[in-house]
Amino acid sequence: MNEEFDTRSEYYRQQLEHLLRKCPDILTPAKAARWSPLGKNRIYELLKSGELRSFKYQGGYIISRADLIDYLAEHCEDSSGSRFKAGGSDD
């Protein structure tokens, strides 16, 4: 990890912003699943629980790219190891 970042979350956020730079600003759950390592069912679970910020629009969910990046940066190294890891190897 680079020393210029105060926290791992900031480091991951910067990496994710770079990786998702071509991602649309507004996403449906299906598109959020395509642009992230999370499956569509997991996206819907997070939306229903409120863990992933979203807005209701015409009966469906919309997610901003910034909110998706925030969620991924905060949860990319879950202690259970069941989520995902951002970045490469530390070797």
PDB file with one MODEL, atoms N, CA, C and O in Angstrom:
MODEL        1
ATOM      1  N   MET A   1       0.846  -1.180   0.000  1.00  0.00           N
ATOM      2  CA  MET A   1       0.000   0.000   0.000  1.00  0.00           C
ATOM      3  C   MET A   1       0.888   1.239   0.000  1.00  0.00           C
ATOM      4  O   MET A   1       1.942   1.252   0.637  1.00  0.00           O
ATOM      5  N   ASN A   2       0.473   2.252  -0.697  1.00  0.00           N
ATOM      6  CA  ASN A   2       1.221   3.493  -0.811  1.00  0.00           C
ATOM      7  C   ASN A   2       1.098   4.297   0.480  1.00  0.00           C
ATOM      8  O   ASN A   2       0.023   4.340   1.078  1.00  0.00           O
ATOM      9  N   GLU A   3       2.183   4.935   0.918  1.00  0.00           N
ATOM     10  CA  GLU A   3       2.209   5.668   2.183  1.00  0.00           C
ATOM     11  C   GLU A   3       1.425   6.978   2.147  1.00  0.00           C
ATOM     12  O   GLU A   3       1.175   7.562   3.202  1.00  0.00           O
ATOM     13  N   GLU A   4       1.032   7.454   0.969  1.00  0.00           N
ATOM     14  CA  GLU A   4       0.321   8.723   0.884  1.00  0.00           C
ATOM     15  C   GLU A   4      -1.132   8.618   1.340  1.00  0.00           C
ATOM     16  O   GLU A   4      -1.792   9.645   1.494  1.00  0.00           O
ATOM     17  N   PHE A   5      -1.638   7.439   1.554  1.00  0.00           N
ATOM     18  CA  PHE A   5      -3.024   7.252   1.974  1.00  0.00           C
ATOM     19  C   PHE A   5      -3.083   7.047   3.480  1.00  0.00           C
ATOM     20  O   PHE A   5      -2.245   6.355   4.059  1.00  0.00           O
ATOM     21  N   ASP A   6      -4.097   7.667   4.116  1.00  0.00           N
ATOM     22  CA  ASP A   6      -4.255   7.561   5.559  1.00  0.00           C
ATOM     23  C   ASP A   6      -4.825   6.218   5.984  1.00  0.00           C
ATOM     24  O   ASP A   6      -4.465   5.696   7.039  1.00  0.00           O
ATOM     25  N   THR A   7      -5.701   5.659   5.180  1.00  0.00           N
ATOM     26  CA  THR A   7      -6.329   4.391   5.550  1.00  0.00           C
ATOM     27  C   THR A   7      -6.367   3.451   4.358  1.00  0.00           C
ATOM     28  O   THR A   7      -6.216   3.867   3.210  1.00  0.00           O
ATOM     29  N   ARG A   8      -6.570   2.185   4.653  1.00  0.00           N
ATOM     30  CA  ARG A   8      -6.724   1.196   3.584  1.00  0.00           C
ATOM     31  C   ARG A   8      -7.942   1.524   2.735  1.00  0.00           C
ATOM     32  O   ARG A   8      -7.936   1.332   1.519  1.00  0.00           O
ATOM     33  N   SER A   9      -8.986   2.020   3.390  1.00  0.00           N
ATOM     34  CA  SER A   9     -10.211   2.365   2.669  1.00  0.00           C
ATOM     35  C   SER A   9      -9.947   3.437   1.615  1.00  0.00           C
ATOM     36  O   SER A   9     -10.472   3.353   0.504  1.00  0.00           O
ATOM     37  N   GLU A  10      -9.149   4.431   1.946  1.00  0.00           N
ATOM     38  CA  GLU A  10      -8.808   5.478   0.981  1.00  0.00           C
ATOM     39  C   GLU A  10      -8.004   4.906  -0.188  1.00  0.00           C
ATOM     40  O   GLU A  10      -8.213   5.276  -1.343  1.00  0.00           O
ATOM     41  N   TYR A  11      -7.090   4.005   0.132  1.00  0.00           N
ATOM     42  CA  TYR A  11      -6.288   3.363  -0.903  1.00  0.00           C
ATOM     43  C   TYR A  11      -7.187   2.566  -1.847  1.00  0.00           C
ATOM     44  O   TYR A  11      -7.078   2.683  -3.067  1.00  0.00           O
ATOM     45  N   TYR A  12      -8.076   1.756  -1.272  1.00  0.00           N
ATOM     46  CA  TYR A  12      -8.978   0.957  -2.089  1.00  0.00           C
ATOM     47  C   TYR A  12      -9.926   1.842  -2.891  1.00  0.00           C
ATOM     48  O   TYR A  12     -10.234   1.539  -4.043  1.00  0.00           O
ATOM     49  N   ARG A  13     -10.384   2.927  -2.290  1.00  0.00           N
ATOM     50  CA  ARG A  13     -11.282   3.842  -2.995  1.00  0.00           C
ATOM     51  C   ARG A  13     -10.580   4.400  -4.240  1.00  0.00           C
ATOM     52  O   ARG A  13     -11.179   4.462  -5.314  1.00  0.00           O
ATOM     53  N   GLN A  14      -9.334   4.799  -4.098  1.00  0.00           N
ATOM     54  CA  GLN A  14      -8.609   5.342  -5.246  1.00  0.00           C
ATOM     55  C   GLN A  14      -8.417   4.266  -6.322  1.00  0.00           C
ATOM     56  O   GLN A  14      -8.565   4.552  -7.510  1.00  0.00           O
ATOM     57  N   GLN A  15      -8.095   3.056  -5.927  1.00  0.00           N
ATOM     58  CA  GLN A  15      -7.934   1.957  -6.878  1.00  0.00           C
ATOM     59  C   GLN A  15      -9.251   1.663  -7.594  1.00  0.00           C
ATOM     60  O   GLN A  15      -9.276   1.461  -8.808  1.00  0.00           O
ATOM     61  N   LEU A  16     -10.339   1.641  -6.834  1.00  0.00           N
ATOM     62  CA  LEU A  16     -11.648   1.364  -7.422  1.00  0.00           C
ATOM     63  C   LEU A  16     -12.094   2.481  -8.359  1.00  0.00           C
ATOM     64  O   LEU A  16     -12.684   2.215  -9.405  1.00  0.00           O
ATOM     65  N   GLU A  17     -11.814   3.725  -7.989  1.00  0.00           N
ATOM     66  CA  GLU A  17     -12.157   4.839  -8.875  1.00  0.00           C
ATOM     67  C   GLU A  17     -11.435   4.702 -10.208  1.00  0.00           C
ATOM     68  O   GLU A  17     -11.999   4.991 -11.264  1.00  0.00           O
ATOM     69  N   HIS A  18     -10.192   4.262 -10.149  1.00  0.00           N
ATOM     70  CA  HIS A  18      -9.436   4.058 -11.391  1.00  0.00           C
ATOM     71  C   HIS A  18     -10.037   2.898 -12.198  1.00  0.00           C
ATOM     72  O   HIS A  18     -10.222   3.019 -13.409  1.00  0.00           O
ATOM     73  N   LEU A  19     -10.338   1.791 -11.540  1.00  0.00           N
ATOM     74  CA  LEU A  19     -10.892   0.622 -12.230  1.00  0.00           C
ATOM     75  C   LEU A  19     -12.274   0.896 -12.816  1.00  0.00           C
ATOM     76  O   LEU A  19     -12.620   0.372 -13.875  1.00  0.00           O
ATOM     77  N   LEU A  20     -13.055   1.711 -12.132  1.00  0.00           N
ATOM     78  CA  LEU A  20     -14.427   1.973 -12.565  1.00  0.00           C
ATOM     79  C   LEU A  20     -14.577   3.316 -13.285  1.00  0.00           C
ATOM     80  O   LEU A  20     -15.680   3.857 -13.365  1.00  0.00           O
ATOM     81  N   ARG A  21     -13.484   3.849 -13.802  1.00  0.00           N
ATOM     82  CA  ARG A  21     -13.526   5.179 -14.426  1.00  0.00           C
ATOM     83  C   ARG A  21     -14.445   5.211 -15.649  1.00  0.00           C
ATOM     84  O   ARG A  21     -14.967   6.276 -15.982  1.00  0.00           O
ATOM     85  N   LYS A  22     -14.658   4.090 -16.321  1.00  0.00           N
ATOM     86  CA  LYS A  22     -15.536   4.050 -17.493  1.00  0.00           C
ATOM     87  C   LYS A  22     -16.952   3.585 -17.151  1.00  0.00           C
ATOM     88  O   LYS A  22     -17.815   3.488 -18.023  1.00  0.00           O
ATOM     89  N   CYS A  23     -17.169   3.307 -15.896  1.00  0.00           N
ATOM     90  CA  CYS A  23     -18.482   2.870 -15.417  1.00  0.00           C
ATOM     91  C   CYS A  23     -19.457   4.048 -15.484  1.00  0.00           C
ATOM     92  O   CYS A  23     -19.075   5.177 -15.176  1.00  0.00           O
ATOM     93  N   PRO A  24     -20.717   3.801 -15.883  1.00  0.00           N
ATOM     94  CA  PRO A  24     -21.702   4.897 -15.895  1.00  0.00           C
ATOM     95  C   PRO A  24     -21.883   5.493 -14.494  1.00  0.00           C
ATOM     96  O   PRO A  24     -21.663   4.816 -13.490  1.00  0.00           O
ATOM     97  N   ASP A  25     -22.282   6.755 -14.440  1.00  0.00           N
ATOM     98  CA  ASP A  25     -22.506   7.424 -13.149  1.00  0.00           C
ATOM     99  C   ASP A  25     -23.712   6.871 -12.409  1.00  0.00           C
ATOM    100  O   ASP A  25     -23.731   6.864 -11.178  1.00  0.00           O
ATOM    101  N   ILE A  26     -24.720   6.407 -13.139  1.00  0.00           N
ATOM    102  CA  ILE A  26     -25.939   5.859 -12.560  1.00  0.00           C
ATOM    103  C   ILE A  26     -26.083   4.412 -13.041  1.00  0.00           C
ATOM    104  O   ILE A  26     -25.952   4.125 -14.230  1.00  0.00           O
ATOM    105  N   LEU A  27     -26.353   3.513 -12.099  1.00  0.00           N
ATOM    106  CA  LEU A  27     -26.403   2.083 -12.407  1.00  0.00           C
ATOM    107  C   LEU A  27     -27.710   1.453 -11.934  1.00  0.00           C
ATOM    108  O   LEU A  27     -28.276   1.855 -10.917  1.00  0.00           O
ATOM    109  N   THR A  28     -28.170   0.477 -12.677  1.00  0.00           N
ATOM    110  CA  THR A  28     -29.227  -0.396 -12.201  1.00  0.00           C
ATOM    111  C   THR A  28     -28.544  -1.486 -11.371  1.00  0.00           C
ATOM    112  O   THR A  28     -27.323  -1.625 -11.446  1.00  0.00           O
ATOM    113  N   PRO A  29     -29.287  -2.257 -10.589  1.00  0.00           N
ATOM    114  CA  PRO A  29     -28.650  -3.360  -9.857  1.00  0.00           C
ATOM    115  C   PRO A  29     -27.924  -4.342 -10.779  1.00  0.00           C
ATOM    116  O   PRO A  29     -26.844  -4.827 -10.439  1.00  0.00           O
ATOM    117  N   ALA A  30     -28.507  -4.635 -11.935  1.00  0.00           N
ATOM    118  CA  ALA A  30     -27.851  -5.565 -12.867  1.00  0.00           C
ATOM    119  C   ALA A  30     -26.519  -5.001 -13.364  1.00  0.00           C
ATOM    120  O   ALA A  30     -25.531  -5.730 -13.452  1.00  0.00           O
ATOM    121  N   LYS A  31     -26.490  -3.707 -13.687  1.00  0.00           N
ATOM    122  CA  LYS A  31     -25.235  -3.107 -14.144  1.00  0.00           C
ATOM    123  C   LYS A  31     -24.220  -3.005 -13.005  1.00  0.00           C
ATOM    124  O   LYS A  31     -23.020  -3.174 -13.221  1.00  0.00           O
ATOM    125  N   ALA A  32     -24.700  -2.731 -11.805  1.00  0.00           N
ATOM    126  CA  ALA A  32     -23.794  -2.688 -10.651  1.00  0.00           C
ATOM    127  C   ALA A  32     -23.143  -4.053 -10.449  1.00  0.00           C
ATOM    128  O   ALA A  32     -21.963  -4.136 -10.108  1.00  0.00           O
ATOM    129  N   ALA A  33     -23.899  -5.105 -10.656  1.00  0.00           N
ATOM    130  CA  ALA A  33     -23.349  -6.459 -10.529  1.00  0.00           C
ATOM    131  C   ALA A  33     -22.308  -6.732 -11.612  1.00  0.00           C
ATOM    132  O   ALA A  33     -21.307  -7.400 -11.354  1.00  0.00           O
ATOM    133  N   ARG A  34     -22.535  -6.226 -12.810  1.00  0.00           N
ATOM    134  CA  ARG A  34     -21.564  -6.419 -13.900  1.00  0.00           C
ATOM    135  C   ARG A  34     -20.269  -5.658 -13.666  1.00  0.00           C
ATOM    136  O   ARG A  34     -19.196  -6.109 -14.069  1.00  0.00           O
ATOM    137  N   TRP A  35     -20.368  -4.506 -13.015  1.00  0.00           N
ATOM    138  CA  TRP A  35     -19.189  -3.667 -12.794  1.00  0.00           C
ATOM    139  C   TRP A  35     -18.485  -3.971 -11.484  1.00  0.00           C
ATOM    140  O   TRP A  35     -17.457  -3.361 -11.189  1.00  0.00           O
ATOM    141  N   SER A  36     -19.004  -4.888 -10.695  1.00  0.00           N
ATOM    142  CA  SER A  36     -18.403  -5.189  -9.396  1.00  0.00           C
ATOM    143  C   SER A  36     -18.244  -6.697  -9.245  1.00  0.00           C
ATOM    144  O   SER A  36     -18.774  -7.462 -10.051  1.00  0.00           O
ATOM    145  N   PRO A  37     -17.525  -7.121  -8.230  1.00  0.00           N
ATOM    146  CA  PRO A  37     -17.373  -8.554  -7.988  1.00  0.00           C
ATOM    147  C   PRO A  37     -18.572  -9.168  -7.269  1.00  0.00           C
ATOM    148  O   PRO A  37     -18.554 -10.352  -6.933  1.00  0.00           O
ATOM    149  N   LEU A  38     -19.603  -8.378  -7.035  1.00  0.00           N
ATOM    150  CA  LEU A  38     -20.792  -8.857  -6.339  1.00  0.00           C
ATOM    151  C   LEU A  38     -21.819  -9.349  -7.349  1.00  0.00           C
ATOM    152  O   LEU A  38     -21.958  -8.776  -8.430  1.00  0.00           O
ATOM    153  N   GLY A  39     -22.527 -10.392  -7.003  1.00  0.00           N
ATOM    154  CA  GLY A  39     -23.580 -10.901  -7.869  1.00  0.00           C
ATOM    155  C   GLY A  39     -24.846 -10.069  -7.754  1.00  0.00           C
ATOM    156  O   GLY A  39     -25.001  -9.270  -6.830  1.00  0.00           O
ATOM    157  N   LYS A  40     -25.748 -10.269  -8.704  1.00  0.00           N
ATOM    158  CA  LYS A  40     -26.987  -9.498  -8.723  1.00  0.00           C
ATOM    159  C   LYS A  40     -27.821  -9.750  -7.458  1.00  0.00           C
ATOM    160  O   LYS A  40     -28.385  -8.811  -6.896  1.00  0.00           O
ATOM    161  N   ASN A  41     -27.904 -11.010  -7.008  1.00  0.00           N
ATOM    162  CA  ASN A  41     -28.668 -11.308  -5.798  1.00  0.00           C
ATOM    163  C   ASN A  41     -28.063 -10.607  -4.581  1.00  0.00           C
ATOM    164  O   ASN A  41     -28.796 -10.091  -3.738  1.00  0.00           O
ATOM    165  N   ARG A  42     -26.750 -10.585  -4.486  1.00  0.00           N
ATOM    166  CA  ARG A  42     -26.082  -9.909  -3.364  1.00  0.00           C
ATOM    167  C   ARG A  42     -26.337  -8.402  -3.425  1.00  0.00           C
ATOM    168  O   ARG A  42     -26.542  -7.768  -2.390  1.00  0.00           O
ATOM    169  N   ILE A  43     -26.327  -7.831  -4.618  1.00  0.00           N
ATOM    170  CA  ILE A  43     -26.631  -6.407  -4.774  1.00  0.00           C
ATOM    171  C   ILE A  43     -28.030  -6.125  -4.227  1.00  0.00           C
ATOM    172  O   ILE A  43     -28.222  -5.170  -3.475  1.00  0.00           O
ATOM    173  N   TYR A  44     -29.010  -6.956  -4.604  1.00  0.00           N
ATOM    174  CA  TYR A  44     -30.376  -6.742  -4.121  1.00  0.00           C
ATOM    175  C   TYR A  44     -30.469  -6.904  -2.601  1.00  0.00           C
ATOM    176  O   TYR A  44     -31.201  -6.161  -1.947  1.00  0.00           O
ATOM    177  N   GLU A  45     -29.740  -7.859  -2.037  1.00  0.00           N
ATOM    178  CA  GLU A  45     -29.718  -8.003  -0.573  1.00  0.00           C
ATOM    179  C   GLU A  45     -29.200  -6.732   0.095  1.00  0.00           C
ATOM    180  O   GLU A  45     -29.770  -6.261   1.080  1.00  0.00           O
ATOM    181  N   LEU A  46     -28.125  -6.187  -0.445  1.00  0.00           N
ATOM    182  CA  LEU A  46     -27.533  -4.966   0.108  1.00  0.00           C
ATOM    183  C   LEU A  46     -28.463  -3.762  -0.041  1.00  0.00           C
ATOM    184  O   LEU A  46     -28.524  -2.904   0.839  1.00  0.00           O
ATOM    185  N   LEU A  47     -29.176  -3.708  -1.146  1.00  0.00           N
ATOM    186  CA  LEU A  47     -30.115  -2.614  -1.359  1.00  0.00           C
ATOM    187  C   LEU A  47     -31.279  -2.690  -0.374  1.00  0.00           C
ATOM    188  O   LEU A  47     -31.668  -1.686   0.222  1.00  0.00           O
ATOM    189  N   LYS A  48     -31.826  -3.889  -0.211  1.00  0.00           N
ATOM    190  CA  LYS A  48     -32.968  -4.061   0.691  1.00  0.00           C
ATOM    191  C   LYS A  48     -32.589  -3.822   2.146  1.00  0.00           C
ATOM    192  O   LYS A  48     -33.400  -3.325   2.927  1.00  0.00           O
ATOM    193  N   SER A  49     -31.355  -4.176   2.514  1.00  0.00           N
ATOM    194  CA  SER A  49     -30.922  -3.974   3.899  1.00  0.00           C
ATOM    195  C   SER A  49     -30.462  -2.531   4.155  1.00  0.00           C
ATOM    196  O   SER A  49     -30.315  -2.115   5.304  1.00  0.00           O
ATOM    197  N   GLY A  50     -30.239  -1.782   3.082  1.00  0.00           N
ATOM    198  CA  GLY A  50     -29.773  -0.405   3.228  1.00  0.00           C
ATOM    199  C   GLY A  50     -28.265  -0.284   3.330  1.00  0.00           C
ATOM    200  O   GLY A  50     -27.750   0.821   3.502  1.00  0.00           O
ATOM    201  N   GLU A  51     -27.539  -1.398   3.228  1.00  0.00           N
ATOM    202  CA  GLU A  51     -26.076  -1.350   3.292  1.00  0.00           C
ATOM    203  C   GLU A  51     -25.472  -0.634   2.089  1.00  0.00           C
ATOM    204  O   GLU A  51     -24.452   0.044   2.209  1.00  0.00           O
ATOM    205  N   LEU A  52     -26.106  -0.788   0.937  1.00  0.00           N
ATOM    206  CA  LEU A  52     -25.666  -0.110  -0.278  1.00  0.00           C
ATOM    207  C   LEU A  52     -26.680   0.982  -0.564  1.00  0.00           C
ATOM    208  O   LEU A  52     -27.858   0.705  -0.790  1.00  0.00           O
ATOM    209  N   ARG A  53     -26.221   2.215  -0.552  1.00  0.00           N
ATOM    210  CA  ARG A  53     -27.112   3.359  -0.742  1.00  0.00           C
ATOM    211  C   ARG A  53     -27.677   3.351  -2.161  1.00  0.00           C
ATOM    212  O   ARG A  53     -26.972   3.081  -3.133  1.00  0.00           O
ATOM    213  N   SER A  54     -28.958   3.651  -2.247  1.00  0.00           N
ATOM    214  CA  SER A  54     -29.621   3.690  -3.546  1.00  0.00           C
ATOM    215  C   SER A  54     -30.825   4.620  -3.462  1.00  0.00           C
ATOM    216  O   SER A  54     -31.164   5.147  -2.402  1.00  0.00           O
ATOM    217  N   PHE A  55     -31.449   4.800  -4.601  1.00  0.00           N
ATOM    218  CA  PHE A  55     -32.660   5.602  -4.699  1.00  0.00           C
ATOM    219  C   PHE A  55     -33.695   4.791  -5.456  1.00  0.00           C
ATOM    220  O   PHE A  55     -33.360   4.030  -6.364  1.00  0.00           O
ATOM    221  N   LYS A  56     -34.945   4.956  -5.081  1.00  0.00           N
ATOM    222  CA  LYS A  56     -36.040   4.318  -5.810  1.00  0.00           C
ATOM    223  C   LYS A  56     -36.459   5.270  -6.927  1.00  0.00           C
ATOM    224  O   LYS A  56     -36.662   6.463  -6.705  1.00  0.00           O
ATOM    225  N   TYR A  57     -36.581   4.723  -8.115  1.00  0.00           N
ATOM    226  CA  TYR A  57     -37.000   5.526  -9.255  1.00  0.00           C
ATOM    227  C   TYR A  57     -37.890   4.672 -10.135  1.00  0.00           C
ATOM    228  O   TYR A  57     -37.460   3.633 -10.637  1.00  0.00           O
ATOM    229  N   GLN A  58     -39.117   5.100 -10.322  1.00  0.00           N
ATOM    230  CA  GLN A  58     -40.100   4.395 -11.149  1.00  0.00           C
ATOM    231  C   GLN A  58     -40.187   2.915 -10.791  1.00  0.00           C
ATOM    232  O   GLN A  58     -40.223   2.055 -11.672  1.00  0.00           O
ATOM    233  N   GLY A  59     -40.220   2.630  -9.511  1.00  0.00           N
ATOM    234  CA  GLY A  59     -40.397   1.257  -9.050  1.00  0.00           C
ATOM    235  C   GLY A  59     -39.135   0.409  -9.012  1.00  0.00           C
ATOM    236  O   GLY A  59     -39.201  -0.767  -8.657  1.00  0.00           O
ATOM    237  N   GLY A  60     -37.996   0.970  -9.365  1.00  0.00           N
ATOM    238  CA  GLY A  60     -36.744   0.217  -9.347  1.00  0.00           C
ATOM    239  C   GLY A  60     -35.676   0.965  -8.576  1.00  0.00           C
ATOM    240  O   GLY A  60     -35.872   2.104  -8.152  1.00  0.00           O
ATOM    241  N   TYR A  61     -34.558   0.314  -8.405  1.00  0.00           N
ATOM    242  CA  TYR A  61     -33.436   0.920  -7.699  1.00  0.00           C
ATOM    243  C   TYR A  61     -32.474   1.542  -8.693  1.00  0.00           C
ATOM    244  O   TYR A  61     -32.273   1.020  -9.789  1.00  0.00           O
ATOM    245  N   ILE A  62     -31.877   2.665  -8.303  1.00  0.00           N
ATOM    246  CA  ILE A  62     -30.740   3.198  -9.033  1.00  0.00           C
ATOM    247  C   ILE A  62     -29.620   3.441  -8.023  1.00  0.00           C
ATOM    248  O   ILE A  62     -29.865   3.844  -6.885  1.00  0.00           O
ATOM    249  N   ILE A  63     -28.411   3.194  -8.455  1.00  0.00           N
ATOM    250  CA  ILE A  63     -27.228   3.271  -7.602  1.00  0.00           C
ATOM    251  C   ILE A  63     -26.236   4.200  -8.285  1.00  0.00           C
ATOM    252  O   ILE A  63     -26.006   4.099  -9.490  1.00  0.00           O
ATOM    253  N   SER A  64     -25.656   5.096  -7.517  1.00  0.00           N
ATOM    254  CA  SER A  64     -24.625   5.951  -8.115  1.00  0.00           C
ATOM    255  C   SER A  64     -23.282   5.214  -8.086  1.00  0.00           C
ATOM    256  O   SER A  64     -23.024   4.391  -7.208  1.00  0.00           O
ATOM    257  N   ARG A  65     -22.448   5.527  -9.056  1.00  0.00           N
ATOM    258  CA  ARG A  65     -21.107   4.930  -9.093  1.00  0.00           C
ATOM    259  C   ARG A  65     -20.353   5.258  -7.806  1.00  0.00           C
ATOM    260  O   ARG A  65     -19.636   4.408  -7.278  1.00  0.00           O
ATOM    261  N   ALA A  66     -20.506   6.472  -7.302  1.00  0.00           N
ATOM    262  CA  ALA A  66     -19.819   6.875  -6.068  1.00  0.00           C
ATOM    263  C   ALA A  66     -20.257   6.013  -4.880  1.00  0.00           C
ATOM    264  O   ALA A  66     -19.426   5.622  -4.061  1.00  0.00           O
ATOM    265  N   ASP A  67     -21.554   5.717  -4.785  1.00  0.00           N
ATOM    266  CA  ASP A  67     -22.035   4.879  -3.682  1.00  0.00           C
ATOM    267  C   ASP A  67     -21.537   3.436  -3.813  1.00  0.00           C
ATOM    268  O   ASP A  67     -21.224   2.791  -2.812  1.00  0.00           O
ATOM    269  N   LEU A  68     -21.467   2.937  -5.043  1.00  0.00           N
ATOM    270  CA  LEU A  68     -20.921   1.595  -5.252  1.00  0.00           C
ATOM    271  C   LEU A  68     -19.447   1.554  -4.852  1.00  0.00           C
ATOM    272  O   LEU A  68     -19.011   0.615  -4.185  1.00  0.00           O
ATOM    273  N   ILE A  69     -18.688   2.555  -5.250  1.00  0.00           N
ATOM    274  CA  ILE A  69     -17.271   2.621  -4.886  1.00  0.00           C
ATOM    275  C   ILE A  69     -17.109   2.718  -3.375  1.00  0.00           C
ATOM    276  O   ILE A  69     -16.250   2.050  -2.799  1.00  0.00           O
ATOM    277  N   ASP A  70     -17.929   3.546  -2.727  1.00  0.00           N
ATOM    278  CA  ASP A  70     -17.861   3.671  -1.267  1.00  0.00           C
ATOM    279  C   ASP A  70     -18.093   2.318  -0.593  1.00  0.00           C
ATOM    280  O   ASP A  70     -17.351   1.932   0.311  1.00  0.00           O
ATOM    281  N   TYR A  71     -19.119   1.608  -1.037  1.00  0.00           N
ATOM    282  CA  TYR A  71     -19.417   0.309  -0.429  1.00  0.00           C
ATOM    283  C   TYR A  71     -18.259  -0.667  -0.654  1.00  0.00           C
ATOM    284  O   TYR A  71     -17.810  -1.328   0.283  1.00  0.00           O
ATOM    285  N   LEU A  72     -17.785  -0.755  -1.876  1.00  0.00           N
ATOM    286  CA  LEU A  72     -16.705  -1.693  -2.192  1.00  0.00           C
ATOM    287  C   LEU A  72     -15.435  -1.361  -1.420  1.00  0.00           C
ATOM    288  O   LEU A  72     -14.759  -2.263  -0.926  1.00  0.00           O
ATOM    289  N   ALA A  73     -15.105  -0.082  -1.309  1.00  0.00           N
ATOM    290  CA  ALA A  73     -13.890   0.319  -0.586  1.00  0.00           C
ATOM    291  C   ALA A  73     -13.990  -0.041   0.893  1.00  0.00           C
ATOM    292  O   ALA A  73     -12.999  -0.452   1.497  1.00  0.00           O
ATOM    293  N   GLU A  74     -15.154   0.105   1.470  1.00  0.00           N
ATOM    294  CA  GLU A  74     -15.333  -0.198   2.893  1.00  0.00           C
ATOM    295  C   GLU A  74     -15.373  -1.687   3.182  1.00  0.00           C
ATOM    296  O   GLU A  74     -15.053  -2.108   4.294  1.00  0.00           O
ATOM    297  N   HIS A  75     -15.763  -2.496   2.196  1.00  0.00           N
ATOM    298  CA  HIS A  75     -15.974  -3.920   2.441  1.00  0.00           C
ATOM    299  C   HIS A  75     -15.061  -4.841   1.641  1.00  0.00           C
ATOM    300  O   HIS A  75     -15.286  -6.051   1.611  1.00  0.00           O
ATOM    301  N   CYS A  76     -14.051  -4.302   1.002  1.00  0.00           N
ATOM    302  CA  CYS A  76     -13.249  -5.150   0.117  1.00  0.00           C
ATOM    303  C   CYS A  76     -12.378  -6.155   0.857  1.00  0.00           C
ATOM    304  O   CYS A  76     -11.992  -7.166   0.270  1.00  0.00           O
ATOM    305  N   GLU A  77     -12.060  -5.916   2.108  1.00  0.00           N
ATOM    306  CA  GLU A  77     -11.299  -6.902   2.868  1.00  0.00           C
ATOM    307  C   GLU A  77     -12.061  -7.261   4.129  1.00  0.00           C
ATOM    308  O   GLU A  77     -11.638  -6.952   5.243  1.00  0.00           O
ATOM    309  N   ASP A  78     -13.174  -7.908   3.933  1.00  0.00           N
ATOM    310  CA  ASP A  78     -13.999  -8.358   5.038  1.00  0.00           C
ATOM    311  C   ASP A  78     -13.247  -9.434   5.809  1.00  0.00           C
ATOM    312  O   ASP A  78     -12.580 -10.278   5.211  1.00  0.00           O
ATOM    313  N   SER A  79     -13.351  -9.410   7.110  1.00  0.00           N
ATOM    314  CA  SER A  79     -12.611 -10.362   7.944  1.00  0.00           C
ATOM    315  C   SER A  79     -13.020 -11.803   7.675  1.00  0.00           C
ATOM    316  O   SER A  79     -12.230 -12.716   7.918  1.00  0.00           O
ATOM    317  N   SER A  80     -14.229 -12.031   7.182  1.00  0.00           N
ATOM    318  CA  SER A  80     -14.663 -13.396   6.892  1.00  0.00           C
ATOM    319  C   SER A  80     -13.988 -13.943   5.641  1.00  0.00           C
ATOM    320  O   SER A  80     -13.962 -15.153   5.415  1.00  0.00           O
ATOM    321  N   GLY A  81     -13.438 -13.033   4.826  1.00  0.00           N
ATOM    322  CA  GLY A  81     -12.780 -13.461   3.599  1.00  0.00           C
ATOM    323  C   GLY A  81     -13.763 -13.876   2.521  1.00  0.00           C
ATOM    324  O   GLY A  81     -13.359 -14.338   1.454  1.00  0.00           O
ATOM    325  N   SER A  82     -15.053 -13.713   2.791  1.00  0.00           N
ATOM    326  CA  SER A  82     -16.048 -14.175   1.833  1.00  0.00           C
ATOM    327  C   SER A  82     -16.384 -13.132   0.776  1.00  0.00           C
ATOM    328  O   SER A  82     -17.122 -13.433  -0.162  1.00  0.00           O
ATOM    329  N   ARG A  83     -15.879 -11.950   0.897  1.00  0.00           N
ATOM    330  CA  ARG A  83     -16.226 -10.903  -0.065  1.00  0.00           C
ATOM    331  C   ARG A  83     -15.232 -10.931  -1.227  1.00  0.00           C
ATOM    332  O   ARG A  83     -15.309 -11.814  -2.081  1.00  0.00           O
ATOM    333  N   PHE A  84     -14.334 -10.013  -1.267  1.00  0.00           N
ATOM    334  CA  PHE A  84     -13.364  -9.930  -2.348  1.00  0.00           C
ATOM    335  C   PHE A  84     -12.188  -9.107  -1.889  1.00  0.00           C
ATOM    336  O   PHE A  84     -12.240  -8.478  -0.832  1.00  0.00           O
ATOM    337  N   LYS A  85     -11.142  -9.103  -2.663  1.00  0.00           N
ATOM    338  CA  LYS A  85      -9.972  -8.274  -2.361  1.00  0.00           C
ATOM    339  C   LYS A  85      -9.717  -7.349  -3.523  1.00  0.00           C
ATOM    340  O   LYS A  85      -9.716  -7.778  -4.677  1.00  0.00           O
ATOM    341  N   ALA A  86      -9.500  -6.089  -3.229  1.00  0.00           N
ATOM    342  CA  ALA A  86      -9.147  -5.118  -4.265  1.00  0.00           C
ATOM    343  C   ALA A  86      -7.644  -5.057  -4.384  1.00  0.00           C
ATOM    344  O   ALA A  86      -6.923  -5.283  -3.412  1.00  0.00           O
ATOM    345  N   GLY A  87      -7.177  -4.754  -5.570  1.00  0.00           N
ATOM    346  CA  GLY A  87      -5.738  -4.610  -5.757  1.00  0.00           C
ATOM    347  C   GLY A  87      -5.074  -5.945  -5.999  1.00  0.00           C
ATOM    348  O   GLY A  87      -5.726  -6.989  -6.029  1.00  0.00           O
ATOM    349  N   GLY A  88      -3.782  -5.893  -6.168  1.00  0.00           N
ATOM    350  CA  GLY A  88      -3.022  -7.100  -6.450  1.00  0.00           C
ATOM    351  C   GLY A  88      -2.407  -7.684  -5.203  1.00  0.00           C
ATOM    352  O   GLY A  88      -2.789  -7.354  -4.080  1.00  0.00           O
ATOM    353  N   SER A  89      -1.467  -8.539  -5.420  1.00  0.00           N
ATOM    354  CA  SER A  89      -0.759  -9.216  -4.337  1.00  0.00           C
ATOM    355  C   SER A  89       0.186  -8.246  -3.640  1.00  0.00           C
ATOM    356  O   SER A  89       0.683  -7.302  -4.255  1.00  0.00           O
ATOM    357  N   ASP A  90       0.431  -8.483  -2.362  1.00  0.00           N
ATOM    358  CA  ASP A  90       1.378  -7.652  -1.616  1.00  0.00           C
ATOM    359  C   ASP A  90       2.812  -8.166  -1.737  1.00  0.00           C
ATOM    360  O   ASP A  90       3.712  -7.660  -1.066  1.00  0.00           O
ATOM    361  N   ASP A  91       3.025  -9.173  -2.593  1.00  0.00           N
ATOM    362  CA  ASP A  91       4.370  -9.759  -2.742  1.00  0.00           C
ATOM    363  C   ASP A  91       5.324  -8.786  -3.358  1.00  0.00           C
ATOM    364  O   ASP A  91       6.495  -9.110  -3.556  1.00  0.00           O
TER     365      ASP A  91
ENDMDL
END
